[in-house]
Structures are given as C-alpha cells and as structure tokens.
Amino acid sequence: MIDLYCKIFIDTKTEYPEIFEKILHQVSGRKQGFSDIESAWCSIRVKQNEEYLRDSADFLFWKYYLDIEPNINKTDYIRNLKEFVKFLKENFSDAVPACDFEELL
C-alpha cells in the first residue's frame, strides 16, 4: 500500500498571503487557522521553508512547501493532485512534488 502523503515545494517570488489565497481559491477550500486549508479532496498545510536558501536551484531549499493529505479515494486524489501540480507550475515559477507516487504526477 502506498503512502498518499505528498509534499510539494514551490519556487516563487510571490509572498505568503497571495500564495495561500490562490491555493485556497484553486481547491475551493476553507481556511483552517493560519496555514491550513480543507477541501473536498485534500487537506493542505502551506508552510514557509525554514531551510530556505535564496536563489537555490535545489527544490529542497525553495521558500515554500505544501503538506498534502487526501480526503477522498486514491484514484480521485491522484487525479486532483495532478491537476493541482499543473496549476502550481502555471501560477508560480515552479513546483516539485515529493511523494511515493511522483511518477503519476
């Protein structure tokens, strides 16, 4: 059985409030506290990377990352996550998912 947790690193110059709002709108979510979003298909925590290194080419050191957990079945979750990664790449400089099923995204 595969672990459906996914971490997505985001490369962008956009500031946190705008990133959070764009993601909240994209997933039709509800804000839960300062950094959490609940949607029909997933739970997302938007985090600033404590290991951030300005202008790093290594995605592990990009400014932001998302912790994502599913709220629906595996097939629909992966389908939605694939579309979400596409959205992130189109709206920010880059996005790299890190999970057990990266090849499906």
N, C-alpha and C positions, 0 to 999 in steps of 0.2 A: 504494500500500500504506500502510495506516495504522499509526502507531506505537502499540503496545499498552501502553506505559508509562503508569501513572496515579499521580497524586499526590492524596491525599485529606487535606484539612485538617479537624481535629477541634476543635470548641469544647466544652470541658468543664471542670469544676472537679475532676474525678477526677484522682488522681495517677498518675504514670507506671507504677508496678508493677501497679496494678489494671487500667489500660488494656491493658498488654501481656498480662496473663493472660487477660482477657476475649477479646481478639483471638486469642490462641493457642488457646484453647478453641473459639471460634467456627469457625475454619478447620481444626480438627483438625490443628494444625501441630506441628512440632518446633522447639524453641528452638535457635538457632544463634548463639552468642555473646550479647552483652548486648542487642542491639537487633534481631536478625534472626529471622524465622520462615519456615520452609519448610513448605509444604503441598502436597498433591497438585495443586492448581490454580494456585498462585502462590507467589512469594517476596515477603515484606513486610519492610520496614525501618521500625521505629517510632522517630520522631525528635522531640525537643523543638525547637521553632522558635526559632532564635537571634534572630529578628526579632519575637518575641512582644511584644505591647502589651496590657496588662491591659484588659479590658472593650472591646476594639476590635470594632466591628461588621464590619470588613473581614476576611474569612476569611484573607487573606494573612498576617495578624498574630495568628492564633489560636495557642494554646500548643503544639499538637502537629500533626504531619503524618505520613502514611504514604507511602513509596515502594513501588509495587507493580509487579511484572513477572510475566508469565504463565509457567506451566509446562505448559500444555495448549493445545489449538487455540483459535483466535479466538472461535468461536461459544460454546463452553462457558465460556471465560474471561469473556467479557462477561456471560453469564447468571449465573455465580457472583459476579462483581463487583457486578452489580446487586443481588443478594440481600445481599451484604456491606454495601453502602452503606445499604440499608434497616436492617440490624442496627445499624450505627453510629448512624444517626439515632434509632433507638428506644432505644439504651442510653446515649447521650451527648447533650449539649444540641443539637448539630447537626454535620453532616458535609457537606463540599462537595468533590466530585471535580473535578479539573482535568486534562483529558486531551484528546486529539484526537477522542474519541467520547463526550463528555459527554452529548450528546442521547440516547444509547442507554441511559443510566443513570437 
